[in-house]
């Protein structure tokens, strides 16, 4: 197996791992938002409820950028690995 093939396969593997982390992060953020909604449902008054939810949602939103970067990195590594595997080296 050539070095080029190994690099391409490792790149694709890294892309798949990043994609998995991105999907996992998205699911966890959705579960956190659902938990916030169910736990704050019993707070009295719309103003108090919205203030508490806003604070908790902002904590969950701190993870949007890392999750987005996982998706971007996954696409870069998957496309890069596919390009490396697709094109043959010139001899």
Secondary structure as GFF3:
##gff-version 3
##sequence-region A 1 91
A	DSSP	alpha_helix	3	40	.	.	.	ID=ss1
A	DSSP	alpha_helix	46	61	.	.	.	ID=ss2
A	DSSP	alpha_helix	64	86	.	.	.	ID=ss3
###
